[in-house]
Amino acid sequence: MEKTHILSITVENESGVLTRVAGLFSARGFNIDSICVAKTLEKNESKMIIATSGDAQILEQIVKQLNRLINVIKVQEFTDDDSVLRQTVLVKVNADETTKGDIFRIKEIFNGRIIDVSRNHYTLEVTGSEKKIDSLIDILRPLGIKDIVKTGIIALASAKKII
Amino acid sequence: MNHNRNNNTKKNLMTGSKIIIESLINEGVDTIFGYPGGAVLNIYDELLNYKDKIKHVLVRHEQGAAHAADGYARASGKVGVVLVTSGPGATNTITGIATANMDSVPMVIITGQVPTNLIGNDAFQEADTVGITRPCTKHNYLVKDIKDLARTIKEAFYIASTGRPGPVLIDIPKDITSSVYEFDYPETVQLHGYNPTYFGHHIQIAKLASEILKAKKPLLYIGGGVISSNASAELFELAELLDLPITSTLMGLGGFPSCHPLFFGMLGMHGTYAANMAISNADFIVAIGARFDDRVTGKVEEFGRNAKFAHIDIDPSSIGKNVKIEIPVVGDVKSVLSSLLEVLNGRNEEISEAKYERLGWLEEINAWKYEHPLTYKMNDVIKPQYVIEKIYELTGGEAIIATEVGQSQMWTAQFYKFKNPRTLLTSGGLGTMGFGFPAAIGAQMAHPDKIVFDIAGDGSIQMNIQELATAVQYNLPVKIAIINNNFLGMIRQWQELFYHKRYSFSEMNVNPDFVKLAEAYGAVGLRAKDPDDVVPVIEKALSIKRPVIMDFIVDREESVYPMVAPGSPITGMLLV
């Protein structure tokens, strides 16, 4: 069954590592739904969080192939149960006198912020699970979404998993 | 190595070129295959100072260098080394690198690059070598700072030769080769993300031992991993201890003596009847250093349909890739087999009982073997299989045989009875025509005293025929046997079977006169047109200590049998 999987990949921070990882996905026809990369606290280490879809056997192959890469230090798979998954979205939404109140309410409900304002637009920043982001978009869509950008998912093992 | 640092005064200063060569010497390299060019001129200039320590073989095409280093590595077990220039020099090696990568051959390829300040500038003879070779190397490097040079070479050799071996490429800009730095060759490597598992897990090995003892119809299916981990002796001991029948992939041939009564030949598309029947009737199959390639399994759902599988492999990504494995054992084949033998040691009662229980199984496989042995029909033209049988007989199975790809390769696998590991050099994974002859040159460099053959077709020999000049220049007495049917024979065979004999561009209407061609290069050319010529021609070639081409004019439309149509179960064999 096709399912979204979140992989947390610790890599050596060298040029070309992203290409190696991405190349591995594309060479085997695996699709990357989102990817986030940043340095960790360790010197010369970065962490990539990749969301991908495919069945369990494909995922097993992905993980094994990732482990084969010389620059990959560690690969972990995360699910909703054992980790916290977050992404941030910035949405520029049409705003006029009749809708401004609605946008404020939505912002409150979704625990977001308005980070930019112009005469006709508000830009919202909201962080949350993918589901939360999706429902935000659903609610804002009738108001007219002018532009949108998402960070992609980041993930961390939940505290209880570590214990 | 120099560790005497005198506070701030750096000792042992060297140019990048000298660092490269000193590093190679530290790795025990004494032979390299290469071709000079602008970006590697500094290295080549330095190489002249090391003529007594490093033999450089000047090939005639960079692809030849890559295959020659590959053949050298396969035949010797050492790392093959290639040195070529930037741009076209590097791109010409790609086929050779991909070939080595598919067959897990340890190689280090050093490519020149344009100076660092010109990288990305579309400079003369610039190519993104690291980008191009990323998918076909085990790993690759671009050295951007001379400080990293020695460490990079150390890592490259380490990565190439450990774990599942493979080619590692180092791209070195020209300015790095002329700048100067202290040479201090590291003794160890530190690679956080690379830690191959050598020793199999003891629980898995214990499980494997008891399943092997329990099985009524066990079968060992061996692959190239047996050869690359030098595990033939352990395999032999295991097979004889338990009377385990063996079938091999193309890459595993030589890993177990072909004439041994427990050996039932190659399996798969052109495998023996006995091997393919055994796979389908076994109840327990142990894959050893093999990877369930589609040419081996046929229709994968039917492969070993009555069997449980165990799989020993150093590469975890090979295990469970195509076939579900009940007992995976990640580890080096040699080490795992030794541990397995230890576990079995002393369990004599169980062993003799197991052997007794499976007498019937061995009889069953032997019956298949006698029912449909590998065979062919003689008539008044030369049969390709006959040529290979005679090469086998006249070399006593002791020669190193490189092959090209296609019918001649398959007949070699079927009719040359390989005795020893590292004596069959063939492009199994990528299937590279043009591989065999340069690989034979590399093997002859590694083993100057052995008889080295390239068994070729008239099509494939022309893909790297220019290396005849190399063989002549270095006086390498490689014997080329051309199975000449004026066809791309395997293509013709498929067109005969699957395309209603529509021979679309598979006929070689014009071939050179191979005898004259050999002579033009300063080699020896011999021809056999009649079955009676075959033995004298081979005998003559063996008596000449120079490169020889033997042109065997064979039956034009002979086919390789048995054959399993692609995607069919391997029991669905077309027989002679």
Interface residues (C-beta under 8 A of the other chain):
Chain A: V11 E12 S15 G16 T19 R20 G23 A27 E60 Q61 K64 Q65 N67 R68 L69 I70 N71 V72 I73 K74
Chain B: V130 G131 R134 P135 K138 H139 L142 I159 L191 H192 G193 Y194 D315 P316 S317 G320 K321
